[in-house]
């Protein structure tokens, strides 16, 4: 197949329908980095009319986004384009010679159901370029992809009905309808749709595993192995010998290799007359100081820890991934985009315990704006480890703190940021090793309880920490973890604890029994703390019933009432799902059953079951509102849709907390 001549595509009215534009190159931004995103339409298994439709739709989307090389597309557009091209390939494969507009509603549901079950990729991954082919996936795409296809359907329906594209769906679908239809599509498979819908990155890590993971990571950062790796880098930073690493880790026989295999101190002082000068300098300025440092760490009778460079890299990867786990566990940031993009200059520490700040870029919520928050001593320890795991000085620079090591023959080259894809591999490998390390410490199967791990799952685990380890005091958790840090006694006290379903439900009920009286007392307060639909419901429906009860009667009333609630804490508030009105939840997946574990702030803010507190969430909502006001006032958004999204974010914050209206009306 021919090599494409990629065109730096700019959407205009003249070329949007031109079938000669078969390969586009667009400017894109991902995790703060500018690069290229290429689309070769000829590789997709669909006829020319569908390729022309794809180019028309994508050109329209780019114009909607005000795309230009100076205003690059984001990951959301790349996902939109991939989903669109998959949909058109599925149309050609399963609805041959049919227009999308001719499909009935059940066929539209079939179409998007097939999109979850099939993929488009190269028939041969290596060798010459080949066309793509549609093939069945081993298992369906994640639940979050279902939402993506629903969003795509709504956009195509709107643009087709207004005459902006040549073909499109006559019917709009929703997540509930598609989820129900998936049950029919998967009826002959071994896939349980309910279980599938609750899997993926939007789940949280069970508390006992999250707790053990964090403790395990802290132990690795404080381990003898970590001290040895840091000693290695410290020696190289001091020596400044560019070729020393290649000599130290040589495969051929030399003094460094013999010492690595034997740890025989005499080898360091027995130089051969024929030994080259660079080998002598490597031993004298690197290996001998490293040997001395390792003796101080591990004792005089230690064995050199790494026979090969591969084994050293294994230890290095484990240490930086342990630091990644600590950052994920205690910062509440999105894994790759907001943690892996951290630079050394984004972290500011003081000499005082638990004092310091970190400026993480919020690529998803704030367009890459860096938001400052406090750090804990664990973050401080992990950060200090990361910047010292380097051949070059990092502190105070704009170098990434999470980085891959350069090639061994050029160790002082600037280190590159770890890619999001590679971080997935590192985290999976770390989790496998963690299971092996921790399995003998617990009386249950870790893999059965939580088979797979993802970086976003850590973000949803904050509520578990809050609810189960701070006696229901979520405000204190947020103060400590997000602003000041957590105390060491918390980790030490609960290292070996386990939380079963019965205990979890009991803790949920106890916490509800605490929240309801607090919300009722809030009525008489001059500065009311609780906001949201459930706060209003408690004050208007529950308060009159409890008004004339004795203290003992009131206590029994609240205990009985707690059985009617299901509590799901989020980082932005609480879902207090009241069974009597569960069908009114905005997170229902089938119009009946709510799914609060996989929802988002946008749905929760408008839901009757949602409740937030000023002491916990006002500062966060104010930060969001101010950020979006800045975006609007400085003209950050060129797209009308993005401006409207910022306005809506401000209104949502002001709706929950009216005092934020002093920032201005929008």
C-alpha positions in Angstrom: 0.0 0.0 0.0 1.3 3.5 -0.9 2.8 5.7 1.8 0.4 8.6 2.3 1.3 12.3 1.7 -0.1 13.9 4.8 -1.6 17.3 4.3 -1.5 19.9 7.1 -5.3 20.2 7.0 -7.1 23.5 7.7 -10.9 23.3 7.6 -12.5 25.6 5.0 -15.7 25.6 3.0 -13.7 24.9 -0.2 -12.0 21.7 0.8 -14.3 20.0 3.4 -15.9 17.8 0.7 -12.8 17.3 -1.5 -12.2 13.5 -1.7 -8.6 14.1 -2.7 -7.7 15.0 0.9 -7.1 11.4 2.0 -4.5 11.9 4.7 -4.6 14.7 7.2 -2.0 15.9 9.7 -3.4 18.0 12.6 -1.7 19.8 15.4 -2.8 18.2 18.7 -2.1 18.7 22.4 -2.0 15.8 24.9 -0.9 16.0 28.5 0.5 19.4 27.9 2.6 18.4 24.9 2.2 19.6 21.3 2.4 17.0 18.6 0.8 15.7 15.4 -2.3 13.6 14.9 -2.6 11.9 11.6 -5.6 10.4 9.9 -5.2 8.3 6.7 -8.7 7.8 5.5 -7.6 5.3 2.8 -6.7 2.7 5.4 -10.3 2.4 6.7 -12.5 -0.4 5.3 -15.3 1.7 3.9 -16.4 3.0 0.5 -15.5 6.4 -0.9 -18.9 7.9 0.0 -18.4 7.1 3.7 -14.8 8.4 3.6 -16.2 11.6 2.1 -18.8 11.8 4.9 -16.1 11.2 7.5 -14.1 14.1 6.1 -17.1 16.4 6.0 -18.0 15.6 9.6 -14.5 16.0 10.9 -14.0 19.2 9.0 -17.3 20.6 10.5 -16.1 19.5 14.0 -12.8 21.2 13.5 -14.5 24.5 12.4 -16.7 24.2 15.4 -13.6 24.0 17.6 -11.9 26.9 15.8 -9.1 24.6 14.9 -5.8 26.0 13.7 -2.1 25.0 14.1 -2.0 27.5 17.0 -5.2 26.2 18.5 -4.6 22.4 18.4 -7.1 19.7 18.9 -7.3 17.8 22.3 -7.6 14.2 23.2 -11.4 14.6 23.1 -11.3 15.3 19.4 -9.0 12.4 18.7 -11.5 10.1 20.6 -14.4 11.7 18.6 -12.6 11.0 15.3 -11.7 7.4 16.2 -15.2 6.7 17.3 -16.7 8.3 14.2 -14.4 6.2 11.9 -15.2 3.1 13.8 -19.0 3.8 13.5 -18.7 4.3 9.7 -16.7 1.1 9.3 -19.3 -0.8 11.3 -22.0 0.7 9.1 -20.3 -0.7 6.0 -19.7 -4.1 7.6 -23.1 -4.8 9.1 -25.4 -2.5 7.1 -23.9 -2.8 3.6 -25.2 -0.2 1.1 -27.5 1.4 3.7 -27.5 5.1 4.6 -27.3 5.9 8.3 -30.5 7.8 7.9 -32.3 4.6 6.8 -31.5 2.7 10.0 -34.4 2.1 12.4 -34.0 2.8 16.1 -33.2 -0.8 17.0 -30.6 -0.8 14.2 -29.0 2.3 15.6 -28.8 0.5 19.0 -27.3 -2.5 17.2 -24.8 -0.2 15.5 -23.4 1.3 18.7 -23.6 -2.0 20.4 -21.3 -3.5 17.7 -19.0 -0.5 18.2 -18.4 -1.7 21.8 -17.8 -5.2 20.6 -15.6 -4.6 17.6 -12.5 -2.6 16.7 -10.6 -1.4 13.7 -6.9 -2.0 13.4 -4.1 -3.1 11.1 -4.2 -6.7 9.9 -0.4 -6.9 10.2 1.2 -4.7 12.9 4.7 -5.1 11.6 6.2 -4.8 8.2 4.6 -2.9 5.3 1.6 -0.7 5.9 -1.7 -2.6 5.5 -5.3 -1.5 5.4 -7.3 -1.6 8.6 -9.8 -4.4 9.3 -12.8 -4.8 11.5 -12.3 -7.6 14.1 -14.1 -8.8 17.2 -12.6 -7.7 20.5 -11.8 -10.2 23.2 -14.1 -8.3 25.5 -16.3 -5.2 25.2 -14.9 -1.7 25.5 -15.2 0.0 28.9 -18.4 1.5 30.2 -17.0 5.0 29.6 -16.8 4.3 25.9 -20.6 3.7 25.9 -21.1 7.3 27.0 -18.7 8.4 24.2 -20.8 6.7 21.5 -24.0 8.1 23.0 -22.5 11.6 22.8 -21.4 11.0 19.2 -24.9 9.9 18.3 -26.4 13.1 19.7 -24.0 15.3 17.9 -24.5 13.5 14.6 -28.3 13.6 15.0 -28.2 17.3 15.7 -26.0 18.2 12.8 -27.8 15.9 10.3 -31.3 17.2 11.3 -30.0 20.8 10.8 -28.7 19.9 7.3 -25.0 20.4 8.0 -23.9 16.9 7.0 -24.9 14.6 4.1 -26.1 11.6 6.2 -26.8 10.9 9.9 -29.1 9.2 12.3 -32.8 9.9 12.5 -33.0 8.7 16.1 -31.2 9.8 19.3 -30.3 7.2 21.8 -29.4 7.4 25.5 -27.2 5.3 27.8 -30.0 3.5 29.4 -31.5 2.3 26.1 -28.1 1.2 24.8 -27.2 -0.6 28.0 -30.5 -2.5 27.9 -29.9 -3.4 24.3 -26.4 -4.6 25.1 -28.0 -7.3 27.3 -29.8 -8.7 24.2 -26.7 -8.5 22.0 -24.5 -10.3 24.6 -27.1 -12.9 25.5 -25.2 -15.7 23.8 -21.8 -14.7 25.3 -20.4 -15.2 28.8 -20.5 -11.5 29.5 -22.6 -10.2 32.4 -23.7 -6.7 31.3 -24.3 -5.5 34.9 -20.8 -6.6 36.0 -19.3 -5.1 32.9 -21.0 -1.7 33.6 -19.4 -1.5 37.0 -15.9 -2.4 35.8 -13.2 -0.1 34.4 -11.5 3.1 35.5 -14.5 4.6 37.2 -14.6 2.1 40.0 -12.7 2.5 43.2 -10.0 0.3 44.7 -11.4 -1.7 47.7 -10.2 0.0 50.8 -8.1 -2.8 52.1 -6.2 -3.1 48.9 -5.8 0.7 48.5 -4.5 0.9 52.0 -2.0 -2.0 51.5 -0.9 -0.5 48.2 -0.1 2.9 49.8 1.7 1.2 52.7 3.6 -1.0 50.2 4.7 2.1 48.2 5.8 4.0 51.3 7.9 0.9 52.3 9.6 0.8 48.9 10.4 4.5 49.0 12.0 4.0 52.5 13.6 0.6 51.6 17.3 -0.3 51.5 16.8 -1.0 47.7 15.7 2.6 47.2 18.7 4.0 49.2 21.0 1.9 47.0 19.5 3.3 43.7 19.8 6.8 45.1 23.4 6.2 46.0 24.1 5.1 42.4 22.6 8.3 40.9 24.4 10.5 43.4 27.7 9.0 42.5 27.1 9.6 38.8 25.9 13.2 39.3 29.1 13.9 41.2 31.5 12.0 38.8 30.2 13.6 35.6 31.8 10.9 33.4 29.6 10.6 30.3 31.1 7.2 29.2 31.2 5.6 32.7 27.8 4.0 32.6 28.5 2.1 29.4 31.7 0.8 30.9 30.2 -0.1 34.3 27.4 -2.1 32.7 29.5 -3.7 29.9 28.7 -7.3 28.8 32.4 -8.0 27.9 34.8 -8.9 30.6 36.3 -6.0 32.5 36.9 -5.0 36.1 33.5 -3.5 36.7 31.8 -6.6 35.4 33.9 -8.9 37.6 33.2 -6.7 40.6 29.4 -6.7 39.9 29.5 -10.5 39.9 31.7 -11.1 42.9 31.7 -7.9 45.1 35.4 -8.7 45.6 37.0 -5.5 47.0 40.4 -6.6 45.7 39.2 -6.2 42.1 38.8 -2.5 42.7 42.5 -2.1 43.4 44.1 -4.5 41.0 44.4 -2.6 37.8 45.9 -4.4 34.8 48.7 -2.8 32.9 46.7 -3.1 29.7 43.5 -1.6 31.1 42.3 1.4 29.2 42.2 4.8 30.8 38.4 5.2 30.6 37.9 1.9 32.5 40.3 3.0 35.2 38.4 6.3 35.6 35.1 4.5 35.8 36.4 2.3 38.6 38.2 5.2 40.4 35.5 7.8 40.2 32.3 5.8 40.0 32.6 2.2 41.1 34.8 2.7 44.1 32.7 5.6 45.5 29.6 3.6 44.8 31.0 0.6 46.6 31.7 2.7 49.6 28.3 4.2 49.6 26.6 0.8 49.3 28.7 -0.5 52.3 27.4 2.4 54.4 23.9 1.5 53.5 24.0 -2.3 53.6 27.0 -3.2 55.7 30.5 -4.4 54.9 29.4 -7.9 53.7 26.8 -6.7 51.2 26.6 -8.2 47.7 26.5 -5.8 44.7 22.8 -5.5 44.1 22.7 -5.5 40.3 24.5 -8.0 38.1 23.1 -6.4 35.0 21.7 -3.0 33.9 18.4 -4.7 33.3 18.1 -5.6 37.0 19.0 -2.0 37.9 16.2 -0.7 35.5 13.8 -3.1 37.2 14.5 -1.6 40.6 14.4 1.9 39.2 10.9 1.3 37.6 9.6 -0.2 40.8 10.7 2.9 42.8 9.3 5.5 40.4 6.0 3.5 40.2 5.8 3.4 44.0 6.2 7.2 44.0 3.4 7.3 41.3 1.1 5.2 43.6 1.8 7.6 46.5 1.0 10.6 44.3 -2.2 8.9 43.0 -3.3 7.9 46.5 -2.8 11.3 48.2 -3.2 14.0 45.6 -6.5 13.0 44.1 -5.3 14.1 40.7 -5.9 12.3 37.3 -3.2 9.8 36.7 -1.3 10.5 33.5 -2.4 13.9 32.6 -2.0 15.7 35.9 0.7 13.7 37.6 3.1 12.6 34.9 3.2 16.2 33.6 4.5 17.5 36.9 7.8 19.3 36.7 10.4 19.7 39.4 9.7 23.4 39.7 6.0 22.6 40.3 6.8 21.4 43.8 7.7 23.8 46.6 8.8 22.5 50.0 9.8 24.1 53.3 11.8 22.8 56.2 8.7 22.4 58.3 7.0 19.0 58.6 4.1 18.6 56.2 4.5 22.0 54.7 4.8 22.5 51.0 2.7 22.9 47.8 2.4 21.3 44.4 1.1 23.0 41.2 -0.5 20.3 39.1 -1.9 21.0 35.6 -5.6 20.2 35.4 -5.8 19.3 31.7 -9.4 18.0 31.9 -11.2 20.6 34.0 -9.2 23.8 33.7 -7.6 23.7 30.3 -4.1 23.0 31.6 -4.1 25.7 34.3 -1.9 24.7 37.2 -3.7 24.6 40.5 -1.8 24.8 43.8 -2.6 22.5 46.8 -0.8 21.3 49.9 1.3 18.2 50.2 1.9 15.6 52.9 5.1 14.2 54.2 4.6 11.1 52.0 4.5 13.3 48.9 7.6 15.1 50.1 9.5 11.8 50.5 8.3 10.5 47.1 9.2 13.8 45.4 12.7 13.9 46.9 13.2 10.4 45.8 12.1 11.2 42.2 14.3 14.2 41.7 17.3 12.3 43.0 16.6 9.3 40.7 18.4 11.1 37.9 21.8 11.4 36.3 21.3 15.2 36.2 20.2 17.8 38.7 16.4 18.3 38.6 15.5 20.4 41.6 14.0 23.7 40.6 14.1 22.9 36.9 11.3 22.4 34.4 12.3 18.8 33.9 9.6 16.1 34.5 9.9 14.4 37.9 8.5 11.2 36.4 10.9 10.3 33.6 12.4 7.5 31.7 16.2 6.9 31.8 18.2 8.0 28.8 20.3 5.6 26.7 23.3 4.2 28.5 25.7 5.7 26.1 24.3 9.2 26.7 23.3 9.3 30.4 23.5 13.0 30.9 20.9 13.7 28.1 17.8 15.5 29.3 15.3 12.8 30.5 11.9 12.5 28.9 8.5 12.4 30.6 7.0 9.0 31.0 4.2 8.5 28.5 0.7 7.7 29.6 0.9 4.3 27.8 4.1 3.3 29.4 2.7 4.4 32.8 -0.1 1.9 32.3 2.4 -0.9 31.8 4.5 0.2 34.8 1.4 0.3 37.0 0.2 -3.2 35.9 3.6 -4.7 36.5 3.8 -3.0 39.9 0.3 -4.4 40.8 1.4 -7.9 39.8 4.5 -7.7 42.0 2.4 -6.2 44.8 0.0 -9.1 44.7 3.0 -11.5 45.1 4.4 -9.4 48.0 1.2 -8.9 49.9 -0.6 -12.2 49.4 1.0 -13.8 52.4 -0.1 -10.8 54.6 -3.8 -11.2 54.1 -6.3 -14.0 54.4 -8.1 -13.4 51.1 -7.2 -13.4 47.4 -6.2 -9.9 46.3 -6.6 -10.7 42.6 -10.1 -12.1 43.0 -11.2 -9.0 45.0 -9.7 -6.6 42.5 -8.4 -8.2 39.3 -7.2 -5.1 37.5 -6.0 -1.6 38.5 -6.1 1.7 36.7 -4.8 5.1 37.7 -8.2 6.8 37.7 -9.4 4.3 40.3 -7.2 6.0 42.9 -9.2 9.2 42.4 -12.4 7.5 43.5 -10.8 6.0 46.5 -10.5 9.3 48.4 -14.1 8.9 49.6 -13.3 5.5 51.0 -10.4 6.9 53.0 -12.7 9.7 54.2 -15.6 7.6 55.2 -13.8 4.6 56.7 -10.7 6.0 58.3 -11.7 9.4 59.6 -14.8 8.4 61.5 -17.0 10.1 58.9 -15.2 13.4 59.2 -14.7 14.0 55.4 -13.8 17.7 56.0 -10.8 16.6 58.0 -9.6 14.2 55.3 -9.9 16.9 52.7 -8.0 19.3 54.9 -5.2 16.9 55.5 -4.9 15.1 52.2 -5.6 18.0 49.8 -4.2 20.9 51.8 -1.9 19.8 54.6 -1.1 16.1 54.5 -2.0 13.0 56.5 -0.5 11.8 59.7 1.8 8.9 60.0 -0.3 7.2 62.7 -3.1 6.8 60.3 -1.1 4.5 58.1 0.5 2.6 61.0 -2.8 2.0 62.8 -4.7 0.5 59.9 -2.0 -1.3 57.9 -3.4 -4.8 58.6 -7.1 -3.9 58.8 -9.6 -5.5 56.5 -13.1 -4.2 55.5 -15.8 -6.7 54.5 -19.2 -5.9 53.1 -21.0 -6.1 56.4 -18.5 -3.7 58.0 -18.8 -1.3 55.0 -22.6 -1.2 55.3 -22.5 -0.6 59.0 -20.1 2.3 58.6 -22.3 3.7 55.8 -25.3 3.6 58.1 -23.4 5.1 61.0 -22.2 7.9 58.9 -25.7 8.6 57.6 -26.9 8.7 61.2 -24.3 11.5 61.7 -25.0 13.5 58.6 -28.8 13.7 59.0 -28.7 15.3 62.5 -26.0 17.7 61.3 -28.1 18.7 58.4 -31.1 19.2 60.7 -29.0 21.3 63.2 -28.0 23.4 60.1 -31.5 24.8 59.9 -31.0 26.9 63.0 -27.5 28.0 62.1 -26.8 31.5 60.8 -24.3 30.2 58.3 -25.8 27.0 56.9 -23.2 24.5 55.9 -25.1 21.9 53.8 -26.3 22.5 50.3 -27.8 20.4 47.5 -31.0 18.6 46.8 -30.8 16.2 49.7 -30.0 19.0 52.2 -33.2 20.7 51.1 -35.1 17.4 51.4 -33.8 16.8 54.9 -34.7 20.3 56.0 -38.2 20.3 54.4 -39.4 16.7 54.7 -37.5 15.1 57.6 -37.3 18.1 60.0 -41.1 18.4 60.5 -41.4 14.7 61.3 -38.5 14.9 63.9 -39.5 18.2 65.5 -41.7 16.8 68.3 -39.7 13.7 69.1 -37.9 13.1 72.4 -34.1 12.5 72.2 -34.6 8.8 72.5 -37.4 8.7 69.9 -35.3 10.9 67.6 -32.3 8.6 67.9 -34.5 5.5 66.9 -36.1 7.5 64.1 -32.7 8.4 62.6 -31.4 4.8 62.9 -34.5 3.5 61.1 -34.2 6.2 58.5 -30.6 5.4 57.8 -31.7 1.9 56.5 -33.5 3.7 53.6 -30.3 5.4 52.4 -27.4 4.2 50.4 -24.3 6.4 50.7 -21.7 6.9 48.0 -19.2 9.6 48.8 -17.5 11.4 45.9 -14.6 13.9 45.9 -17.1 16.6 45.3 -19.9 15.6 47.8 -22.1 12.8 48.9 -24.7 10.8 47.1 -27.4 10.0 49.7 -29.6 7.8 47.6 -33.1 7.5 49.2 -34.7 4.3 48.1 -38.2 5.7 47.8 -37.0 8.2 45.2 -34.2 6.2 43.6 -35.9 6.4 40.1 -35.3 10.2 40.2 -31.5 9.8 40.4 -29.8 11.4 37.4 -27.3 8.6 37.2 -29.8 5.8 36.4 -28.5 3.5 33.7 -31.9 2.1 32.7 -34.4 4.6 34.0 -34.8 2.5 37.2 -31.4 1.6 38.7 -29.0 4.4 39.8 -25.3 4.0 39.2 -23.6 6.6 41.6 -20.2 4.9 41.3 -19.8 5.9 37.7 -21.4 9.3 37.7 -19.9 12.8 37.5 -20.2 16.2 39.2 -22.4 17.6 36.4 -25.1 15.1 37.1 -24.8 15.1 40.9 -25.1 18.9 41.3 -28.6 18.8 39.8 -29.8 15.6 41.6 -32.1 15.5 44.5 -29.9 12.9 46.2 -26.8 15.0 46.2 -25.5 16.9 49.2 -22.3 19.0 49.7 -20.9 21.1 52.5 -19.4 24.5 52.6 -16.6 23.5 54.9 -15.6 20.6 52.5 -16.4 21.9 49.1 -16.8 25.7 48.9 -13.1 26.4 48.3 -13.0 23.8 45.5 -16.1 25.2 43.8 -14.7 28.8 44.2 -11.4 27.7 42.6 -13.4 26.2 39.7 -15.5 29.3 39.2 -12.5 31.7 39.4 -10.6 29.6 36.9 -13.5 29.7 34.4 -14.0 33.4 34.9 -10.4 33.9 34.1 -10.7 31.8 30.9 -13.7 34.0 29.8 -12.2 37.4 30.7 -8.9 36.7 29.0 -10.5 35.3 25.9 -8.9 31.9 26.5 -11.7 30.1 24.6 -12.3 30.8 21.0 -15.0 28.2 20.6 -18.6 29.2 21.5 -19.2 25.7 22.9 -16.2 26.0 25.3 -17.3 29.5 26.4 -20.7 28.1 27.1 -19.2 25.2 29.1 -17.2 27.6 31.2 -20.4 29.7 31.9 -22.3 26.6 32.8 -19.5 25.5 35.2 -19.7 29.0 36.9 -23.5 28.8 37.2 -23.3 25.3 38.7 -20.9 26.5 41.4 -23.1 29.6 42.1 -26.2 27.5 42.2 -24.7 25.3 45.0 -23.1 28.3 46.8 -25.0 31.6 46.2 -22.2 33.6 47.8 -20.1 32.9 44.7 -22.4 35.2 42.8 -20.3 38.0 44.1 -17.8 36.9 41.5 -20.2 38.1 38.8 -23.3 37.0 37.0 -22.9 35.0 33.7 
